[in-house]
Amino acid sequence: MNKLRAMVADRAFDRQAALLLGPAAFNAGAFDLADVLVREAVDLLREGGRFGYLPRMLTVLGIVSAGWPTGTRRSRGGGGAKAGGGDR
């Protein structure tokens, strides 16, 4: 992850690589890096008219830009609704 951080800080990555590195950083929980890389990927896709892959990147960008997830994991125990207990 340190190498990726250095690459992003120095802008020492191929724009084409941002298509893979952006979602990879997102999946690894490096949302600050994902923000930079996915923005670059979105620009590249728009410039190239590659609209088939653009919705996925825009979705990831929207999630990262909105500040969710924050990188803090919620506990798995007891936070959900109980069976049959919907809105009444």
Secondary structure, DSSP 8 states (H G I E B T S, - for coil): -HHHHHHHHHT-S-GGGHHHHHHHHHHHT-HHHHHHHHHHHHHHHHHHT--SSHHHHHHHHHHHHTT-S-S-----SS-S--TT----
